[in-house]
């Protein structure tokens, strides 16, 4: 069962403004990254469903975070079908994220008060997702669609909560551009976790980078 329901998860995402996106096949590496992000101020973390046995790694992460990162909401990304969503919900996922919008996933998540954030590439897709209870929609890929889509969408639909993923980097100008466009939060992957930093097991560098990025977001909002 999810430790945090959709309302609590959305509050965490909105308050911090950033959701790290990460996958690694090694459980211990994944644990260290989650803890590093937590120490840096992150309170919602997306583990992507990409490698073989990814769900087994996620299951161990949930148990670890319950003890070492008590306020962290762990979710799973790259979900495209309801069966996989249900699998991760059984393992304790607090939210489900996908690269596309599948209304059948919304049914699975709504039944358990789990936040479902589908990937949307148009105003119509966001509208369709909102109709089936998706409180937070992901604008993806962000580097292709850009800040103009966010600004254009928010004008006639100001109630919308949007998370942009793809093309987000932990530098001040990039983060400020998305915040100023009107996003609720950003999702950030590879640029937050350089391969050389992971290989060197420099967990403090990840904590510092998370804290820095969160600071830029807070500044842009202020």
Secondary structure by P-SEA (a helix, b strand, c coil): cccccaaaaaaaaaaccbbbbbccccaaaaaaaaaaaaaacccbbbbbccccaaaaaaaaaaaaaacccccccccccccccaaaaaaaaaacccccccccccaaaaaaaaaacbbbbbbbccaaaaaaaaaacccbbbccccccccaaaaaaaaaccccbbbbbcccccccaaaaaaaaaacccbbbbccccccaaaaaacaaaaaaaaaaaaaaaaaaaac
